[in-house]
Amino acid sequence: MTRRLIIAGELDAAGGTDLHHSVLDQLRRHQPRLIEIDARGLISLDAAGVAALLLCRGDARQMECQLTVVNPHHRTRQAFLEAGLTHRSINERAGFY
């Protein structure tokens, strides 16, 4: 089963906390094999947002779930790369290899 979360705007400490809670909720309720985070509307990402994504990825792995980021906005694409969110955690459809 795949679950999809859509994020838009800015991902900072407050948004990262909300995202983390959403991911935990999906993991507990649905035990998916894959969670896709659609980031096409995410135009700003700070260090706290990156930390939240890494935390979400770690929690997903503990539940044997893959977490991927799809459709990153051109403004945030580089931040995902610099954070080390490689092809293992960012879907190849988004242009990351």
Protein Blocks (a to p, Z undefined) as FASTA:
>chain_A
ZZddddehjadfklmmmmmmmmmmmmmmnopabdcddfklmcbdcfklmmmmmmmmmmmm
mnopacddehiafklmmmmmmnopafklgcfklopZZ
